[in-house]
């Protein structure tokens, strides 16, 4: 079991693509942005790990996104 930390993922936040360089990762589409982040997170954390997300997690409700992260928290 390991603990991981990240910050300001900004899931579902389309405007974050306009004010950061994240648009280059996902061709300006928020769904691709979210998939990219989830893939990178899930490549890193395991089912018994803890993930702490500091700062802005999601624009509006993010329960379904939280459920897609492969760790216990």
N, C-alpha and C positions, 0 to 999 in steps of 0.2 A: 504494500500500500504506500502510495506516494501522494504528496500534496503539490498541486500546480496552481499557479496564479497567472491571471491575465487581466486586462483592463479594457474598458471602452470598446466592446465588440460592436455595439450599435446595430444589432440585428434589426431588420425591417426599416431601417432609417435611410430612405432614398437620398435625402439631402446630404448625408455624410459623404456620399460619392462625389458631390460637387465641390466640397471644401477640403478634401484630402486626396492623396494619390491612390486611394483604393479603387477608383474607377478603372485604373489600368489592369487590375486583377480580374475584373468581372465585366468588362466592356460596358460599364455604366448601368447594369441591371441589378437591382437590389436582390432578386432571387438568386442570381449567380453569386453575389457577394455573400449571402447567407450560406449557401451550399459550400462555398470555398472555405469560409470560417469553420463550419461544422466539420468538414473533411479534415482540416488541419488539426482541430482540437481532438477529434476522434482518432487520428493517427498517433496522438501523443498520450492521451489518458487511457487508462484501463478501467474495467468495471469496478475494481476495488479502490480506485484512486479518488481523491477529493480535488475538486476544481473550485477555486475561488475567483469570481469575476468581480473586480473592483470597478467602480465607475458605472457608466451607462451600459446596461446589458441589451435592452431591446426597446424599440419604439412600440408603445402600446403593449398589449398582453403577449407574454412570451412563454406561456406554459408549454405549448406544443414544441417550441424550440428547445426548451430545457429537457423535454422528454427524449429528444434526439441525441443528446450528449451522453456518451457511453461511460459514465462514471456514477458513483453513488450519490453525488450531491448535485 
